[in-house]
Amino acid sequence: MTFTLQATDTKTKARAATFTTAHGEVQTPIFMPVGTVGSVKGIFHRDLVEDVKAQIILGNTYHLYLRPGLDILHQAGGLHKFSAWERPILTDSGGFQVFSLAGIRKIKEEGVRFSSHIDGSKHLFTPENVIDTQRIIGADIMMAFDECPPSTAPRDYADKSLDLTCRWLERCWKQYESTECDYGYHQSLFPIVQGSVFDDLRAKSCRNMTQYPADGFAIGGLAVGEPAEVMYSMIEVCNDILPTDKPRYLMGVGTPVNILEAISRGVDMFDCVMPTRNGRNGMIFTSEGIINIKNAKWADDFSPLDPAGTSFVDATYSKAYVRHLTIAGEMLAAEICSLHNLAFYLWLVGEARRHIIEGDFAEWKEMMVVKLAQRL
């Protein structure tokens, strides 16, 4: 992977950069649509490319391991060929999914034993086999296996959890260096910074992670229930230590305001299910604020979803029509709202990039966060 820093905002730590992978170039700041099981729910690849302008998408190791399974993925030649997606892919290691399965998993030094949410079958994830699994999936960017403690974890638990994540990273890295991609191209491995909401543990984690010659670094364990200001503080602690010549990926974040605030603190990469999940439930993100399309006030509003025209949906469908589809339970409503929200998120990070390069990001961001937070 190559990483080229193109511009840095003079009033914040926002950066515009480009990194390259075996499957193409990515311009940052970037938002990655979540394709958990090898698809972005309800969205054709054609629309991801042509309207959303997605440059990279995310898949999930836990879900892909369980279904369709490694044999099918290997026979297909990896997830790119299996899903007919020709651009870059990043895979989460499954650590967060294991964290979310609190009732059906056991964490030990060896790894994590868990029961499948599909059929109850028993499985073991270790740092080694998670790397092997991601080799078979064929992601351009792989995540190290980590433990993600809850935001309410007491300090002693967070400290022990971080030590375990550090030991697991050492094992991940050894397995990474001793194996190669099955499909003949380079795969990057990003360590994941943990440490819950404790400044010194986050700093300790960053110092440990940066011992490894990784192509980039992820910040995990945030947006899991802590207040937004605490999340922003943890980002600042991490980015004061993480190298400036590598991409920084904030995992699982977040709202449009969260993304702009994190960009201003030096984050380059984001993913979140919010655009699609919330879209399926009638929440629409726009450049003027947030719309609940189910509200009666939109029943006779024939204006576009977003006056800024952030997706082709805005030139095609009115608020009144999309509300009608939503109230009627029409599946097209979920697709329209999801597509619009993804296109809006990519528009937003694209605008952030443009303003960083043009030198007025700080002023634009302060104006935007006020608008983006309001309910229309």
Stockholm file with secondary structure:
# STOCKHOLM 1.0

chainA/1-376         MTFTLQATDTKTKARAATFTTAHGEVQTPIFMPVGTVGSVKGIFHRDLVEDVKAQIILGNTYHLYLRPGLDILHQAGGLHKFSAWERPILTDSGGFQVFSLAGIRKIKEEGVRFSSHIDGSKHLFTPENVIDTQRIIGADIMMAFDECPPSTAPRDYADKSLDLTCRWLERCWKQYESTECDYGYHQSLFPIVQGSVFDDLRAKSCRNMTQYPADGFAIGGLAVGEPAEVMYSMIEVCNDILPTDKPRYLMGVGTPVNILEAISRGVDMFDCVMPTRNGRNGMIFTSEGIINIKNAKWADDFSPLDPAGTSFVDATYSKAYVRHLTIAGEMLAAEICSLHNLAFYLWLVGEARRHIIEGDFAEWKEMMVVKLAQRL
#=GR chainA/1-376 SS CEEEEEEECSSSCCEEEEEEETTEEEEESEEECBCTTSSCTTCCHHHIIIIICCSCEEEEHHHHHHTTCHHHHHHHTSHHHHHTCCSCEEEECSHHHHHHTGGGEEECSSCEEEECTTTCCEEEECHHHHHHHHHHHTCSEEECCCCCCCTTCCHHHHHHHHHHHHHHHHHHHHHHHTCCCTTSSCCEEECEECCTTCHHHHHHHHHHHTTSCCSCEEECSCSSSSCHHHHHHHHHHHHTTSCTTSCEEETTCCCHHHHHHHHHTTCCEEECSHHHHHHHTTEEEETTEEEETTSGGGTTCCSBSCTTCCSGGGGTCBHHHHHHHHHTTCHHHHHHHHHHHHHHHHHHHHHHHHHHHHTCHHHHHHHHHHHHHCBC
#=GC SS_cons         CEEEEEEECSSSCCEEEEEEETTEEEEESEEECBCTTSSCTTCCHHHIIIIICCSCEEEEHHHHHHTTCHHHHHHHTSHHHHHTCCSCEEEECSHHHHHHTGGGEEECSSCEEEECTTTCCEEEECHHHHHHHHHHHTCSEEECCCCCCCTTCCHHHHHHHHHHHHHHHHHHHHHHHTCCCTTSSCCEEECEECCTTCHHHHHHHHHHHTTSCCSCEEECSCSSSSCHHHHHHHHHHHHTTSCTTSCEEETTCCCHHHHHHHHHTTCCEEECSHHHHHHHTTEEEETTEEEETTSGGGTTCCSBSCTTCCSGGGGTCBHHHHHHHHHTTCHHHHHHHHHHHHHHHHHHHHHHHHHHHHTCHHHHHHHHHHHHHCBC
//
